[in-house]
Amino acid sequence: MSETVAVIDYGMGNLHSVASALGKVCDHTIIVTSDPTEIASADRVIFPGVGAIGDCMGEIKRLGFDAVLREQVASGKPVLGICVGMQALMSNSAESGGTECIDLFPGSVEFFGNQLKGDQGETLKVPHMGWNQVHHNDHPLWTDIPQDSRFYFVHSYYVQSAHSEQVMASCHYGVSFAAAVGHNNLFAVQFHPEKSHTAGLQLLHNFVRWNGQS
């Protein structure tokens, strides 16, 4: 019997591009949904996001998805956050004048800054947009992904994790930041796997086969 992957729709994500990418790596039933009952009955959950965190958290809380996500994580099923979806899982963000987030990971989301400099003193553009290397640790979601593979990023704010053991991968753009965080059955990435070609599809392939254990 086919498993179901629910992509949470709260109006702030690249939902159909994520669903399309999933369709390339599995034959699971993929649903894009804002129905908490459908989310609860799914075998796996993906929590994407784009845009300003203040707007995202406003919709997440208005629709009750903060509680829904906590319930799904507590259930033990595999859950994957993507981009702003990852940032929303942290404790708080400096964006939008300061925003309280869902707090499933301890840590903060900080602005890269207007005077961001590279290793050679060059001025770096913000947002961080384009391909960058990701240095990962040992986790099932990195299976068959070569070390320092390149993934596609679009973000002006970055995650500082309070617990180093929860950082599943790092990246460097003026500063070092968490490119992925994880704990038990919850995993989240700052980059867009659905836009990251072979490496991104491999990560999604790994997610739909992951049992939720690290």
HELIX and SHEET records of a PDB file:
HELIX    1   1 LEU A   15  VAL A   25  1                                  11    
HELIX    2   2 PRO A   36  SER A   41  1                                   6    
HELIX    3   3 ILE A   53  ARG A   62  1                                  10    
HELIX    4   4 PHE A   65  SER A   75  1                                  11    
HELIX    5   5 VAL A   84  ALA A   88  1                                   5    
HELIX    6   6 GLU A   95  GLY A   97  5                                   3    
HELIX    7   7 PRO A  140  TRP A  142  5                                   3    
HELIX    8   8 SER A  164  GLN A  166  5                                   3    
HELIX    9   9 PRO A  193  LYS A  195  5                                   3    
HELIX   10  10 HIS A  197  PHE A  207  1                                  11    
SHEET    1   A 9 THR A  29  THR A  33  0                                        
SHEET    2   A 9 THR A   4  ILE A   8  1                                        
SHEET    3   A 9 ARG A  44  PHE A  47  1                                        
SHEET    4   A 9 VAL A  79  ILE A  82  1                                        
SHEET    5   A 9 LEU A 186  VAL A 189  1                                        
SHEET    6   A 9 SER A 176  HIS A 183 -1                                        
SHEET    7   A 9 VAL A 167  HIS A 172 -1                                        
SHEET    8   A 9 HIS A 128  HIS A 136 -1                                        
SHEET    9   A 9 SER A 149  HIS A 155 -1                                        
SHEET    1   B 4 THR A  99  GLU A 100  0                                        
SHEET    2   B 4 ASN A  92  SER A  93 -1                                        
SHEET    3   B 4 GLY A 107  PHE A 111  1                                        
SHEET    4   B 4 TYR A 157  SER A 161 -1                                        
END                                                                             
